[in-house]
Protein backbone atom coordinates (compact mmCIF):
# COMPACT_ATOMS: atom_id res chain seq x y z
CA UNK A 1 0.00 0.00 0.00
CA UNK A 2 1.38 3.42 -0.92
CA UNK A 3 1.87 6.09 1.71
CA UNK A 4 -0.90 8.16 0.11
CA UNK A 5 -3.34 5.21 0.13
CA UNK A 6 -2.46 4.51 3.76
CA UNK A 7 -3.16 8.14 4.73
CA UNK A 8 -6.52 7.93 2.93
CA UNK A 9 -7.48 4.76 4.85
CA UNK A 10 -6.46 6.42 8.13
CA UNK A 11 -8.43 9.58 7.23
CA UNK A 12 -11.58 7.68 6.37
CA UNK A 13 -11.26 5.52 9.49
CA UNK A 14 -10.76 8.58 11.67
CA UNK A 15 -13.76 10.37 10.19
CA UNK A 16 -15.92 7.27 10.60
CA UNK A 17 -14.88 6.96 14.24
CA UNK A 18 -15.69 10.62 14.78
CA UNK A 19 -19.11 10.24 13.14
CA UNK A 20 -19.82 7.16 15.23
CA UNK A 21 -18.88 9.06 18.37
CA UNK A 22 -21.06 11.99 17.36
CA UNK A 23 -24.02 9.71 16.58
CA UNK A 24 -24.11 8.44 20.15
CA UNK A 25 -25.59 11.73 21.35
CA UNK A 26 -28.62 13.16 19.56
CA UNK A 27 -28.61 16.08 21.95
CA UNK A 28 -25.87 17.86 23.78
CA UNK A 29 -23.72 15.57 25.86
CA UNK A 30 -23.45 16.01 29.62
CA UNK A 31 -20.24 17.99 29.09
CA UNK A 32 -21.80 20.33 26.50
CA UNK A 33 -22.97 23.58 27.99
CA UNK A 34 -25.32 25.94 26.22
CA UNK A 35 -23.65 28.24 23.72
CA UNK A 36 -20.34 27.95 21.92
CA UNK A 37 -17.64 25.55 23.04
CA UNK A 38 -14.50 23.88 21.70
CA UNK A 39 -13.22 20.42 22.51
CA UNK A 40 -9.60 19.64 21.66
CA UNK A 41 -7.35 16.65 22.14
CA UNK A 42 -3.69 15.72 21.83
CA UNK A 43 -4.18 14.23 18.34
CA UNK A 44 -4.54 17.76 16.91
CA UNK A 45 -8.34 17.64 16.75
CA UNK A 46 -10.67 20.52 17.51
CA UNK A 47 -14.47 20.50 17.53
CA UNK A 48 -16.24 23.86 17.52
CA UNK A 49 -19.85 23.38 18.67
CA UNK A 50 -22.98 25.44 19.15
CA UNK A 51 -25.71 24.12 21.44
CA UNK A 52 -28.68 26.51 21.97
CA UNK A 53 -29.61 25.21 25.45
CA UNK A 54 -28.49 22.56 27.88
CA UNK A 55 -29.48 19.13 26.56
CA UNK A 56 -30.43 20.80 23.25
CA UNK A 57 -29.40 19.78 19.73
CA UNK A 58 -25.95 20.44 18.32
CA UNK A 59 -26.96 22.96 15.66
CA UNK A 60 -23.41 23.27 14.36
CA UNK A 61 -20.27 21.18 14.77
CA UNK A 62 -17.10 21.98 12.84
CA UNK A 63 -14.53 19.27 13.40
CA UNK A 64 -10.94 19.75 12.31
CA UNK A 65 -9.08 16.44 12.47
CA UNK A 66 -5.50 17.40 11.63
CA UNK A 67 -4.13 13.98 12.50
CA UNK A 68 -6.02 12.51 9.52
CA UNK A 69 -6.25 15.69 7.36
CA UNK A 70 -10.04 15.83 7.49
CA UNK A 71 -12.82 18.34 8.16
CA UNK A 72 -16.28 17.29 9.32
CA UNK A 73 -19.25 19.66 9.44
CA UNK A 74 -22.45 18.50 11.12
CA UNK A 75 -25.78 20.09 11.94
CA UNK A 76 -28.89 18.65 13.53
CA UNK A 77 -32.04 19.92 11.82
CA UNK A 78 -35.79 19.42 12.14
CA UNK A 79 -37.27 16.23 10.69
CA UNK A 80 -38.63 16.70 7.17
CA UNK A 81 -36.77 19.96 6.55
CA UNK A 82 -34.21 18.34 4.28
CA UNK A 83 -34.80 15.50 1.79
CA UNK A 84 -33.03 12.34 2.96
CA UNK A 85 -29.83 11.06 1.38
CA UNK A 86 -29.64 13.64 -1.42
CA UNK A 87 -26.99 16.34 -1.86
CA UNK A 88 -27.79 19.51 0.06
CA UNK A 89 -25.90 22.68 0.94
CA UNK A 90 -25.26 24.00 4.44
CA UNK A 91 -24.80 27.78 4.34
CA UNK A 92 -23.47 30.06 7.07
CA UNK A 93 -23.90 33.82 6.61
CA UNK A 94 -22.80 36.72 8.80
CA UNK A 95 -23.19 40.13 7.19
CA UNK A 96 -21.37 40.04 3.85
CA UNK A 97 -19.40 36.91 4.81
CA UNK A 98 -20.72 33.58 3.52
CA UNK A 99 -19.53 29.98 3.72
CA UNK A 100 -21.26 27.07 1.97
CA UNK A 101 -20.47 23.37 1.95
CA UNK A 102 -22.06 20.41 0.19
CA UNK A 103 -23.19 17.37 2.16
CA UNK A 104 -26.30 15.34 2.74
CA UNK A 105 -28.92 14.69 5.36
CA UNK A 106 -28.32 11.24 6.81
CA UNK A 107 -30.17 9.13 9.31
CA UNK A 108 -28.17 9.15 12.53
CA UNK A 109 -25.94 11.86 11.05
CA UNK A 110 -25.81 13.71 14.35
CA UNK A 111 -27.66 11.44 16.75
CA UNK A 112 -29.31 8.07 17.01
CA UNK A 113 -32.77 8.26 15.46
CA UNK A 114 -32.17 11.79 14.19
CA UNK A 115 -31.47 13.18 10.73
CA UNK A 116 -28.51 15.46 10.44
CA UNK A 117 -26.45 17.27 7.86
CA UNK A 118 -23.06 15.63 7.30
CA UNK A 119 -20.15 16.86 5.20
CA UNK A 120 -16.69 15.33 5.40
CA UNK A 121 -13.74 16.21 3.19
CA UNK A 122 -9.98 15.89 3.00
CA UNK A 123 -8.16 18.91 4.35
CA UNK A 124 -4.43 19.17 3.92
CA UNK A 125 -2.67 22.45 4.72
CA UNK A 126 -3.91 24.10 1.50
CA UNK A 127 -7.54 23.09 2.09
CA UNK A 128 -7.36 24.27 5.72
CA UNK A 129 -5.99 27.64 4.51
CA UNK A 130 -8.92 27.88 2.08
CA UNK A 131 -11.36 27.00 4.88
CA UNK A 132 -9.75 29.62 7.10
CA UNK A 133 -10.23 32.32 4.44
CA UNK A 134 -13.90 31.43 3.88
CA UNK A 135 -15.17 30.29 7.29
CA UNK A 136 -13.42 32.62 9.75
CA UNK A 137 -15.01 35.84 8.42
CA UNK A 138 -18.41 34.26 9.14
CA UNK A 139 -17.43 33.11 12.62
CA UNK A 140 -15.68 36.36 13.51
CA UNK A 141 -18.44 38.70 12.24
CA UNK A 142 -20.38 41.02 14.51
CA UNK A 143 -23.96 39.85 13.97
CA UNK A 144 -25.79 36.58 14.37
CA UNK A 145 -24.78 33.72 12.08
CA UNK A 146 -27.59 32.50 9.84
CA UNK A 147 -27.37 28.74 9.29
CA UNK A 148 -29.45 27.16 6.52
CA UNK A 149 -29.76 23.52 5.50
CA UNK A 150 -32.47 22.93 2.91
CA UNK A 151 -35.74 24.43 4.21
CA UNK A 152 -34.40 24.65 7.77
CA UNK A 153 -32.71 27.78 9.09
CA UNK A 154 -31.81 29.38 12.40
CA UNK A 155 -29.79 32.30 13.69
CA UNK A 156 -26.87 31.41 15.92
CA UNK A 157 -25.81 34.19 18.30
CA UNK A 158 -22.14 35.10 18.33
CA UNK A 159 -22.01 35.90 22.04
CA UNK A 160 -19.40 33.64 23.61
CA UNK A 161 -17.88 32.64 20.27
CA UNK A 162 -14.96 35.07 20.59
CA UNK A 163 -14.07 33.40 23.91
CA UNK A 164 -13.52 29.97 22.28
CA UNK A 165 -12.62 30.57 18.62
CA UNK A 166 -8.94 31.09 19.46
CA UNK A 167 -8.60 27.49 20.72
CA UNK A 168 -10.21 26.19 17.54
CA UNK A 169 -7.95 28.32 15.31
CA UNK A 170 -4.83 27.30 17.22
CA UNK A 171 -5.44 23.61 16.50
CA UNK A 172 -6.96 23.83 13.03
CA UNK A 173 -5.08 26.64 11.32
CA UNK A 174 -1.65 26.92 12.97
Secondary structure, DSSP 4 states (H G I P E B T S, - for coil): --HHHHHHHHHHHHHHHHHHHHHT-SS--TTPPSEEEEEEETTTEEEEEEESSTT--EEEEEEEEGGGTEEEEEEE--TTSS-BTSEEEEEEEETTEEEEEEEEEEETSSSTT-EEEEEEEE--HHHHHHHHHHHHHHHTSSSPEEEEETTEEEEE--TTHHHHHHHHHHHHT-
